[in-house]
């Protein structure tokens, strides 16, 4: 019996390394993972950078700004992102870094 629904793959997708879910998620938590996934979705793949404002990130993920800041700190601690201050009222820049499992060995 054939299904009446069909799946049409979208060209709009992004990838997250399996190690983020398999290895890092238990340490960083679901909220930090959501922030990471949001940045990964927005990243410019030529430069591996995303430029969302703190307000935009918080609003999109239904989190408060303080929580997003904490998540950024966690992601930086685990060296999953690198944050560069935007300055002059510009949004910070977030660079997605290659996951390094050696970080977890130090815990």
OpenMM code with the backbone's topology and positions (N, CA, C; nanometers):
from openmm import Vec3, app, unit

residues = "UNK UNK UNK UNK UNK UNK UNK UNK UNK UNK UNK UNK UNK UNK UNK UNK UNK UNK UNK UNK UNK UNK UNK UNK UNK UNK UNK UNK UNK UNK UNK UNK UNK UNK UNK UNK UNK UNK UNK UNK UNK UNK UNK UNK UNK UNK UNK UNK UNK UNK UNK UNK UNK UNK UNK UNK UNK UNK UNK UNK UNK UNK UNK UNK UNK UNK UNK UNK UNK UNK UNK UNK UNK UNK UNK UNK UNK UNK UNK UNK UNK UNK UNK UNK UNK UNK UNK UNK UNK UNK UNK UNK UNK UNK UNK UNK UNK UNK UNK UNK UNK UNK UNK UNK UNK UNK UNK".split()
positions = [
    Vec3(0.0837, -0.1166, 0.0000),
    Vec3(0.0000, 0.0000, 0.0000),
    Vec3(0.0891, 0.1241, 0.0000),
    Vec3(0.0634, 0.2145, -0.0900),
    Vec3(0.1421, 0.3362, -0.0995),
    Vec3(0.0848, 0.4444, -0.0095),
    Vec3(0.1763, 0.5230, 0.0450),
    Vec3(0.1350, 0.6351, 0.1284),
    Vec3(0.0902, 0.7500, 0.0392),
    Vec3(-0.0091, 0.8224, 0.0849),
    Vec3(-0.0556, 0.9383, 0.0077),
    Vec3(0.0335, 1.0587, 0.0303),
    Vec3(0.1161, 1.0523, 0.1352),
    Vec3(0.2075, 1.1629, 0.1622),
    Vec3(0.3414, 1.1337, 0.0948),
    Vec3(0.4015, 1.2342, 0.0435),
    Vec3(0.5336, 1.2157, -0.0155),
    Vec3(0.6292, 1.3154, 0.0468),
    Vec3(0.7512, 1.2751, 0.0564),
    Vec3(0.8550, 1.3599, 0.1136),
    Vec3(0.9363, 1.4200, 0.0012),
    Vec3(0.9447, 1.5502, -0.0013),
    Vec3(1.0275, 1.6188, -0.1000),
    Vec3(1.1425, 1.6849, -0.0250),
    Vec3(1.2627, 1.6342, -0.0446),
    Vec3(1.3766, 1.6939, 0.0272),
    Vec3(1.3917, 1.8415, -0.0061),
    Vec3(1.4247, 1.9170, 0.0937),
    Vec3(1.4450, 2.0602, 0.0772),
    Vec3(1.5928, 2.0875, 0.0544),
    Vec3(1.6208, 2.1924, -0.0158),
    Vec3(1.7600, 2.2326, -0.0322),
    Vec3(1.8075, 2.3139, 0.0879),
    Vec3(1.7162, 2.3472, 0.1729),
    Vec3(1.7493, 2.4257, 0.2909),
    Vec3(1.7733, 2.3322, 0.4089),
    Vec3(1.8970, 2.3062, 0.4375),
    Vec3(1.9328, 2.2239, 0.5512),
    Vec3(2.0711, 2.2639, 0.5987),
    Vec3(2.1083, 2.2168, 0.7172),
    Vec3(2.2422, 2.2394, 0.7680),
    Vec3(2.2870, 2.1143, 0.8395),
    Vec3(2.4165, 2.1022, 0.8627),
    Vec3(2.4716, 1.9830, 0.9255),
    Vec3(2.5317, 2.0176, 1.0607),
    Vec3(2.5202, 1.9228, 1.1511),
    Vec3(2.5869, 1.9309, 1.2806),
    Vec3(2.6649, 1.8015, 1.2956),
    Vec3(2.7918, 1.8090, 1.3312),
    Vec3(2.8698, 1.6858, 1.3476),
    Vec3(2.8065, 1.5936, 1.4523),
    Vec3(2.8063, 1.4648, 1.4254),
    Vec3(2.7490, 1.3676, 1.5181),
    Vec3(2.8119, 1.3761, 1.6567),
    Vec3(2.9386, 1.4096, 1.6633),
    Vec3(3.0070, 1.4155, 1.7924),
    Vec3(2.9478, 1.5217, 1.8850),
    Vec3(2.8866, 1.6247, 1.8286),
    Vec3(2.8219, 1.7267, 1.9121),
    Vec3(2.7094, 1.6618, 1.9920),
    Vec3(2.6308, 1.5788, 1.9261),
    Vec3(2.5191, 1.5114, 1.9934),
    Vec3(2.5699, 1.3939, 2.0770),
    Vec3(2.6527, 1.3101, 2.0178),
    Vec3(2.6966, 1.1876, 2.0845),
    Vec3(2.7866, 1.2127, 2.2048),
    Vec3(2.8756, 1.3099, 2.1942),
    Vec3(2.9787, 1.3288, 2.2969),
    Vec3(2.9620, 1.4553, 2.3810),
    Vec3(2.9259, 1.5662, 2.3176),
    Vec3(2.9220, 1.6940, 2.3891),
    Vec3(2.7883, 1.7243, 2.4562),
    Vec3(2.6777, 1.6782, 2.3977),
    Vec3(2.5448, 1.7131, 2.4491),
    Vec3(2.5273, 1.6845, 2.5984),
    Vec3(2.5735, 1.5705, 2.6494),
    Vec3(2.5561, 1.5473, 2.7939),
    Vec3(2.6265, 1.6519, 2.8813),
    Vec3(2.7290, 1.7159, 2.8290),
    Vec3(2.8054, 1.8153, 2.9060),
    Vec3(2.7538, 1.9576, 2.8877),
    Vec3(2.7106, 1.9887, 2.7657),
    Vec3(2.6704, 2.1276, 2.7392),
    Vec3(2.5223, 2.1521, 2.7671),
    Vec3(2.4400, 2.0494, 2.7602),
    Vec3(2.2971, 2.0635, 2.7864),
    Vec3(2.2185, 2.1037, 2.6625),
    Vec3(2.0878, 2.0907, 2.6750),
    Vec3(1.9975, 2.1128, 2.5610),
    Vec3(1.9922, 2.2591, 2.5148),
    Vec3(1.9955, 2.3519, 2.6093),
    Vec3(1.9865, 2.4934, 2.5706),
    Vec3(2.1112, 2.5378, 2.4950),
    Vec3(2.2290, 2.4979, 2.5437),
    Vec3(2.3524, 2.5329, 2.4728),
    Vec3(2.3563, 2.4637, 2.3371),
    Vec3(2.3046, 2.3424, 2.3312),
    Vec3(2.2965, 2.2737, 2.2019),
    Vec3(2.2062, 2.3508, 2.1062),
    Vec3(2.0939, 2.4007, 2.1554),
    Vec3(2.0024, 2.4783, 2.0709),
    Vec3(2.0713, 2.6035, 2.0177),
    Vec3(2.1484, 2.6709, 2.1026),
    Vec3(2.2218, 2.7900, 2.0585),
    Vec3(2.3248, 2.7509, 1.9529),
    Vec3(2.3986, 2.6419, 1.9776),
    Vec3(2.4976, 2.5933, 1.8804),
    Vec3(2.4297, 2.5628, 1.7463),
    Vec3(2.3172, 2.4923, 1.7528),
    Vec3(2.2460, 2.4562, 1.6299),
    Vec3(2.1984, 2.5810, 1.5557),
    Vec3(2.1532, 2.6818, 1.6294),
    Vec3(2.1084, 2.8064, 1.5670),
    Vec3(2.2247, 2.8745, 1.4952),
    Vec3(2.3395, 2.8815, 1.5603),
    Vec3(2.4569, 2.9406, 1.4951),
    Vec3(2.4983, 2.8580, 1.3728),
    Vec3(2.4951, 2.7257, 1.3866),
    Vec3(2.5329, 2.6387, 1.2747),
    Vec3(2.4403, 2.6605, 1.1556),
    Vec3(2.3144, 2.6860, 1.1850),
    Vec3(2.2172, 2.7104, 1.0786),
    Vec3(2.2445, 2.8417, 1.0064),
    Vec3(2.2912, 2.9415, 1.0791),
    Vec3(2.3122, 3.0744, 1.0211),
    Vec3(2.4515, 3.0960, 0.9630),
    Vec3(2.5411, 3.0034, 0.9878),
    Vec3(2.6821, 3.0247, 0.9546),
    Vec3(2.7046, 3.0462, 0.8048),
    Vec3(2.7975, 3.1350, 0.7752),
    Vec3(2.8469, 3.1558, 0.6397),
    Vec3(2.9582, 3.0525, 0.6219),
    Vec3(2.9346, 2.9504, 0.5398),
    Vec3(3.0285, 2.8389, 0.5325),
    Vec3(3.1631, 2.8740, 0.4721),
    Vec3(3.1744, 2.9842, 0.4020),
    Vec3(3.3058, 3.0250, 0.3517),
    Vec3(3.3971, 3.0681, 0.4663),
    Vec3(3.3393, 3.1355, 0.5647),
    Vec3(3.4186, 3.1868, 0.6766),
    Vec3(3.3895, 3.1154, 0.8078),
    Vec3(3.2885, 3.0275, 0.8099),
    Vec3(3.2453, 2.9566, 0.9307),
    Vec3(3.2028, 3.0542, 1.0402),
    Vec3(3.1404, 3.1657, 1.0028),
    Vec3(3.0981, 3.2671, 1.0987),
    Vec3(2.9490, 3.2964, 1.0864),
    Vec3(2.8911, 3.3298, 1.2004),
    Vec3(2.7511, 3.3738, 1.2051),
    Vec3(2.7469, 3.5052, 1.2814),
    Vec3(2.6476, 3.5898, 1.2531),
    Vec3(2.6412, 3.7235, 1.3112),
    Vec3(2.5079, 3.7564, 1.3785),
    Vec3(2.4405, 3.6626, 1.4434),
    Vec3(2.3120, 3.6983, 1.5040),
    Vec3(2.3312, 3.7808, 1.6310),
    Vec3(2.2427, 3.8740, 1.6535),
    Vec3(2.2504, 3.9517, 1.7778),
    Vec3(2.2005, 3.8651, 1.8925),
    Vec3(2.2387, 3.9028, 2.0121),
    Vec3(2.1944, 3.8329, 2.1320),
    Vec3(2.0418, 3.8361, 2.1417),
    Vec3(1.9837, 3.9505, 2.1127),
    Vec3(1.8384, 3.9660, 2.1166),
    Vec3(1.7697, 3.8742, 2.0157),
    Vec3(1.8215, 3.8699, 1.8950),
    Vec3(1.7636, 3.7851, 1.7904),
    Vec3(1.7733, 3.6380, 1.8287),
    Vec3(1.8887, 3.5971, 1.8779),
    Vec3(1.9078, 3.4575, 1.9185),
    Vec3(1.8100, 3.4215, 2.0294),
    Vec3(1.8004, 3.5072, 2.1308),
    Vec3(1.7103, 3.4818, 2.2438),
    Vec3(1.5650, 3.4734, 2.1968),
    Vec3(1.5265, 3.5656, 2.1123),
    Vec3(1.3882, 3.5688, 2.0646),
    Vec3(1.3566, 3.4449, 1.9813),
    Vec3(1.4476, 3.4089, 1.8920),
    Vec3(1.4238, 3.2948, 1.8026),
    Vec3(1.4142, 3.1635, 1.8800),
    Vec3(1.4941, 3.1499, 1.9861),
    Vec3(1.4975, 3.0245, 2.0628),
    Vec3(1.4053, 3.0273, 2.1849),
    Vec3(1.3344, 3.1371, 2.2041),
    Vec3(1.2457, 3.1527, 2.3199),
    Vec3(1.3225, 3.1366, 2.4516),
    Vec3(1.4386, 3.2007, 2.4563),
    Vec3(1.5219, 3.2040, 2.5764),
    Vec3(1.5415, 3.3496, 2.6151),
    Vec3(1.5840, 3.3739, 2.7372),
    Vec3(1.6174, 3.5121, 2.7712),
    Vec3(1.7648, 3.5370, 2.7386),
    Vec3(1.8010, 3.6637, 2.7303),
    Vec3(1.9376, 3.6996, 2.6903),
    Vec3(2.0419, 3.6441, 2.7862),
    Vec3(2.0100, 3.6442, 2.9147),
    Vec3(2.1034, 3.5927, 3.0144),
    Vec3(2.1335, 3.4446, 2.9885),
    Vec3(2.0319, 3.3685, 2.9536),
    Vec3(2.0508, 3.2263, 2.9235),
    Vec3(2.1378, 3.2085, 2.7996),
    Vec3(2.1149, 3.2902, 2.6976),
    Vec3(2.1975, 3.2818, 2.5762),
    Vec3(2.3432, 3.3144, 2.6102),
    Vec3(2.3651, 3.4150, 2.6947),
    Vec3(2.5028, 3.4476, 2.7360),
    Vec3(2.5683, 3.3287, 2.8060),
    Vec3(2.4934, 3.2646, 2.8962),
    Vec3(2.5458, 3.1469, 2.9669),
    Vec3(2.5778, 3.0344, 2.8680),
    Vec3(2.4893, 3.0148, 2.7718),
    Vec3(2.5130, 2.9117, 2.6702),
    Vec3(2.6369, 2.9441, 2.5873),
    Vec3(2.6542, 3.0709, 2.5517),
    Vec3(2.7750, 3.1112, 2.4787),
    Vec3(2.8995, 3.0806, 2.5611),
    Vec3(2.8938, 3.1081, 2.6908),
    Vec3(3.0074, 3.0790, 2.7781),
    Vec3(3.0386, 2.9296, 2.7795),
    Vec3(2.9343, 2.8477, 2.7873),
    Vec3(2.9531, 2.7020, 2.7864),
    Vec3(3.0145, 2.6574, 2.6544),
    Vec3(2.9613, 2.7079, 2.5440),
    Vec3(3.0122, 2.6693, 2.4121),
    Vec3(3.1571, 2.7135, 2.3932),
    Vec3(3.1927, 2.8293, 2.4479),
    Vec3(3.3317, 2.8740, 2.4420),
    Vec3(3.4204, 2.7876, 2.5311),
    Vec3(3.3698, 2.7526, 2.6482),
    Vec3(3.4458, 2.6688, 2.7417),
    Vec3(3.4815, 2.5339, 2.6770),
    Vec3(3.3884, 2.4784, 2.6017),
    Vec3(3.4117, 2.3508, 2.5340),
    Vec3(3.4741, 2.3690, 2.3960),
    Vec3(3.5115, 2.4912, 2.3666),
    Vec3(3.5776, 2.5271, 2.2410),
    Vec3(3.4992, 2.4807, 2.1177),
    Vec3(3.3675, 2.5016, 2.1246),
    Vec3(3.2805, 2.4711, 2.0114),
    Vec3(3.2513, 2.5959, 1.9289),
    Vec3(3.2644, 2.7126, 1.9925),
    Vec3(3.2521, 2.8395, 1.9209),
    Vec3(3.3636, 2.9332, 1.9673),
    Vec3(3.3875, 3.0315, 1.8840),
    Vec3(3.4790, 3.1405, 1.9199),
    Vec3(3.4006, 3.2688, 1.8986),
    Vec3(3.3920, 3.3495, 2.0029),
    Vec3(3.3138, 3.4733, 1.9952),
    Vec3(3.4080, 3.5923, 1.9812),
    Vec3(3.3751, 3.6796, 1.8886),
    Vec3(3.4484, 3.8044, 1.8706),
    Vec3(3.3498, 3.9181, 1.8913),
    Vec3(3.3842, 4.0106, 1.9794),
    Vec3(3.2952, 4.1231, 2.0084),
    Vec3(3.2742, 4.2064, 1.8826),
    Vec3(3.1473, 4.2428, 1.8588),
    Vec3(3.1141, 4.3224, 1.7413),
    Vec3(3.1551, 4.4679, 1.7562),
    Vec3(3.1434, 4.5205, 1.8775),
    Vec3(3.1797, 4.6606, 1.9019),
    Vec3(3.0886, 4.7569, 1.8286),
    Vec3(3.0864, 4.8793, 1.8768),
    Vec3(3.0096, 4.9859, 1.8116),
    Vec3(2.8641, 4.9471, 1.7859),
    Vec3(2.8029, 4.8786, 1.8843),
    Vec3(2.6627, 4.8371, 1.8775),
    Vec3(2.6341, 4.7368, 1.7670),
    Vec3(2.7363, 4.6693, 1.7177),
    Vec3(2.7174, 4.5657, 1.6171),
    Vec3(2.7101, 4.4307, 1.6867),
    Vec3(2.6462, 4.3357, 1.6208),
    Vec3(2.6329, 4.2016, 1.6773),
    Vec3(2.7699, 4.1338, 1.6866),
    Vec3(2.7842, 4.0498, 1.7891),
    Vec3(2.9043, 3.9688, 1.8001),
    Vec3(2.9133, 3.8736, 1.6817),
    Vec3(3.0343, 3.8274, 1.6556),
    Vec3(3.0554, 3.7271, 1.5509),
    Vec3(3.0862, 3.5954, 1.6202),
    Vec3(3.0277, 3.4893, 1.5712),
    Vec3(3.0478, 3.3569, 1.6281),
    Vec3(3.1058, 3.2660, 1.5212),
    Vec3(3.2182, 3.2077, 1.5517),
    Vec3(3.2815, 3.1139, 1.4588),
    Vec3(3.2620, 2.9735, 1.5137),
    Vec3(3.2123, 2.8855, 1.4308),
    Vec3(3.1946, 2.7451, 1.4681),
    Vec3(3.3311, 2.6772, 1.4552),
    Vec3(3.3741, 2.6146, 1.5639),
    Vec3(3.5033, 2.5479, 1.5648),
    Vec3(3.4857, 2.3971, 1.5481),
    Vec3(3.5885, 2.3322, 1.4987),
    Vec3(3.5871, 2.1870, 1.4835),
    Vec3(3.5869, 2.1242, 1.6228),
    Vec3(3.4915, 2.0351, 1.6512),
    Vec3(3.4873, 1.9727, 1.7842),
    Vec3(3.6148, 1.8943, 1.8137),
    Vec3(3.6660, 1.9097, 1.9349),
    Vec3(3.7885, 1.8425, 1.9758),
    Vec3(3.7570, 1.7574, 2.0987),
    Vec3(3.7572, 1.6264, 2.0825),
    Vec3(3.7224, 1.5352, 2.1916),
    Vec3(3.8229, 1.5392, 2.3064),
    Vec3(3.9432, 1.5913, 2.2825),
    Vec3(4.0426, 1.6005, 2.3901),
    Vec3(3.9951, 1.6921, 2.5029),
    Vec3(3.9060, 1.7870, 2.4686),
    Vec3(3.8486, 1.8766, 2.5699),
    Vec3(3.7748, 1.7940, 2.6755),
    Vec3(3.7047, 1.6908, 2.6308),
    Vec3(3.6262, 1.6077, 2.7221),
    Vec3(3.7150, 1.5208, 2.8110),
    Vec3(3.8352, 1.4880, 2.7643),
    Vec3(3.9274, 1.4078, 2.8447),
    Vec3(3.9720, 1.4795, 2.9695),
    Vec3(3.9679, 1.6124, 2.9666),
    Vec3(4.0153, 1.6934, 3.0800),
    Vec3(3.9100, 1.7048, 3.1903),
    Vec3(3.7893, 1.6541, 3.1667),
    Vec3(3.6822, 1.6653, 3.2666),
    Vec3(3.6935, 1.5571, 3.3721),
] * unit.nanometer
topology = app.Topology()
chain = topology.addChain("A")
for resn in residues:
    res = topology.addResidue(resn, chain)
    for name in ("N", "CA", "C"):
        topology.addAtom(name, app.Element.getBySymbol(name[0]), res)
